[in-house]
Amino acid sequence: MDGEMPDYVLAKDLILQIIGEISVSGATYKAMEFLGTTVESLSMEERMTLCNMVIEAGGKNGVVPADSTTFKYLEDKTSVPYEPVYSDAQARYLSEYRFDISKLEPLVAKPHSPDNRALARECKDVKIDRVYIGSCTGGKTEDFFAAAKVFLASGKKVKVPTFLVPATQKVWMDVYTLLVPGSGGKTCSQ
């Protein structure tokens, strides 16, 4: 995956694009490795979204090669020595896909499968009666800030029940305490 991430595109969009290409069984019992300038620019949390979602394509695991982002993330997480492992230079891959992420638009997974994806703009007439923001791949602090950015840009009040499901206790604290830039002093939950 190469190219700059467009506005409003997150790692979840990247993996939905991939799953839409290969299907929910396209990586059955396989490993998926994510490479490229786009992947290198992702935060550790966004990389985790890619890797966590491989299960939705039948994959056994997802891998992003360790780099400075990985090492910085681990600095305050462990004092145990470790040695990163990388794919062999001669590694053979069952399939290779290339994506120009700079052309990607925000995506939506429609019922009832992650490979049933559509451009978010194509779903503008869908009536929403309930919103769920969260889970392991959509419940990171970054995800809640991204949702707040969309709500702020719309200029409208949220009028339907909206359920916030942070992935961790730390994210829960962030959602209820960190101020959203440009919000006039409001938190994500507000």
Residue pairs with C-beta under 8 A, 6 or more apart in sequence:
1 14
1 34
1 35
1 36
1 37
1 38
1 39
1 98
1 99
1 101
2 36
2 37
2 38
2 98
2 99
2 100
2 101
3 37
3 38
3 99
3 100
3 101
3 102
3 103
3 104
4 38
4 41
4 101
4 102
5 38
5 41
5 101
5 102
6 101
6 102
6 103
6 104
6 105
8 106
8 146
8 149
8 150
9 101
9 104
9 105
9 106
10 46
10 49
10 106
10 142
10 143
10 146
11 42
11 46
11 47
11 49
11 50
12 49
12 53
12 107
12 137
12 138
12 143
13 104
13 105
13 106
13 107
14 38
14 50
14 99
14 101
14 104
15 49
15 50
15 53
15 54
15 56
15 137
16 107
16 108
16 109
16 114
16 117
17 99
17 104
17 107
17 117
18 32
18 57
18 97
18 99
19 26
19 53
19 56
19 57
19 114
19 115
19 117
20 107
20 114
20 115
20 116
20 117
21 97
22 57
22 95
22 97
22 115
23 57
23 115
24 56
24 57
24 58
24 113
24 114
24 115
25 57
25 58
26 57
26 58
27 54
27 57
27 58
27 59
27 60
28 57
28 58
28 59
29 58
29 59
29 60
30 58
30 59
30 60
30 94
31 54
31 59
31 60
31 61
31 62
31 63
32 54
32 57
32 59
32 61
32 62
32 63
33 62
33 63
33 64
33 65
33 87
33 93
34 47
34 50
34 51
34 62
34 63
34 64
35 64
35 65
36 99
36 101
38 99
38 101
39 47
39 50
39 64
40 67
40 69
42 50
42 64
42 69
43 69
43 142
44 69
44 70
44 73
45 140
45 141
45 142
46 140
46 142
47 64
47 69
48 137
48 140
49 137
49 138
49 140
50 62
50 64
51 61
51 62
51 63
51 64
52 62
52 136
52 137
53 62
53 114
53 137
54 60
54 61
54 62
56 114
57 114
57 115
63 87
64 70
65 84
65 86
65 87
66 84
66 85
66 86
70 84
74 82
105 119
105 120
105 121
106 119
106 120
106 121
107 117
107 118
107 119
107 120
108 117
108 118
108 119
108 120
108 123
109 116
109 117
110 116
110 117
110 118
110 123
128 160
129 160
129 161
130 160
130 161
130 162
130 163
131 158
131 160
131 161
131 162
131 163
132 162
132 163
132 165
133 139
133 143
133 144
133 147
133 162
133 163
133 164
133 165
134 143
134 163
134 164
134 165
134 166
134 167
135 165
135 167
136 167
139 165
139 166
139 167
139 168
139 171
140 167
140 171
141 170
141 171
141 174
141 175
141 178
144 164
144 166
144 171
144 174
144 175
144 188
145 178
145 180
145 188
147 188
148 180
148 183
148 186
148 188
149 180
151 158
152 180
152 182
152 183
164 175
164 188
164 189
166 172
166 174
166 175
174 188
175 187
175 188
175 189
176 187
176 188
176 189
177 187
178 187
178 188
179 185
179 186
179 187
180 186
180 187
180 188
183 190
